[in-house]
C-alpha cells in the first residue's frame, strides 16, 4: 500500500514539476473593467497582465484545487495534444520547429523530460519492474546479503572457539567440546552453503564466466565477498566492502539514484551527438540538447506504455513493437531535425543506437559508483 501511495505522490509531483517548468500561456477569464493585477498593480486589459504575465482570473475555491491539479498533470495547457503526436510519429519535425522558435504551442523538452521521469518512477512504484533480469538481480542480491550475514555470524563464532582453544590452561574435556563445536559450525556452514575462503590459486583464476547476466553479476559478487578488497585507496576499499557485505542495499541505492540522477543521461549523451556532426557550424549544443531531451522523454514514455501493456495479453506484442520502433524513431528524428538525407540519417541512426547503449552503460556505472561510495 505504501508503494502505491508513493507512486501516486510521484505522479502528482510530476504534474506539478512540469507545470512549474512550463509556464502558463493563454487561459480563460478576462478582467473586469478598471481591475488591477493582484501581483504588480498594473491596470488589466485582458485575461493576463501585460506587465508580469499573471492571470487576471484568480480562483480561491476548494474546487479550483482539484481543477488545477488535474490540469497540471494531464493538460500542460493543452500543449500535450500538440506535442505527443509529433513526438511519437514526427519527432524530427517537433525538434526542428521547437529549435527554430515554435515554442508556445509545444511542451518544452525539459518539462516533458521531468514529467516522463516522474511518471516512470510512479508506474514502477505501483506495478513493479515486471520481472526479467532486474528482478533476478534483486532476488540474487537479497540472497547474497543473507549469505554474507550468515558467513559473518559463523566467522565470529569460529573466532570465539579458536580463541578459547588457544588458551594454555584449557582442560582436555573442554578442548574436546570446543573442537566438536568447531566441527559442527563448519558442517552447518557447508550445509547452509556459506562459502569458505578462497585459496590463492582460486583467487588468481578469478570468477567463472557465465551466459546469464544476473548469475554472472552475483557470481562476481560472491567471488569478491570471499576475497579481501585491497585497492590501495581506503575510501574505495570501504565502499566496496559495504557493497559486498550488503548487495541488496546497493541495488536499492541504484534504483533510487536512477530516479534522482536521470538528468545525467542528457549531458552524457551530448558528446555522442556532437560526434554525429563533428565540426558542423549549422548545429549548436542547444540543438543537440533539444534533440536528446525529446528523444529520452519519448523512450521513457514508451517504456511506461509497454510496462502497462505487459499487464495485459498484449505485453509480448508491445515489447516486440517497441524494440523495432526505437531505432526507427531515432531515424525519423535525425532525418527530420537535421534535414539529413535518407542514407545519412540511416548511418547516423545506426551509430546513435550504439552511442545510446554506451551512454546507458556510463549512466549505470555512475549509479554504481554513487551507490558504493554513498
Secondary structure, DSSP 4 states (H G I P E B T S, - for coil): -HHHHHHHHHHHHHHHHHHHHS-----S-PPPTT-B-TTT-PBP-SSB-TTT--BS----SHHHHHHHHHHHHHTGGGHHHHHHHHHHH-HHHHHHHHHTT--SSS--HHHHHHHHHHHHHHHHHHH---SSHHHHHHHHHHHHHHHHHHHHHHHHHHHHHHHHHT-TT--HHHHHHHHHHHHHHHHHHHHHTPPPPPPHHHHHH-PPP-SSHHHHHHHHHHHHHTS----S-HHHHHHHHHHHHTHHHHHHHHHHHHHHTTTHHHHHHHHHHHHHTTT-SS--HHHHHHHHHHHHHHHHHHHHHHHHHTTSTTHHHHHHHHHHHHHHHHHHHHHHHTT--HHHHHHHHHHHHHHHHHHHHHHHHHHHHHHHH-
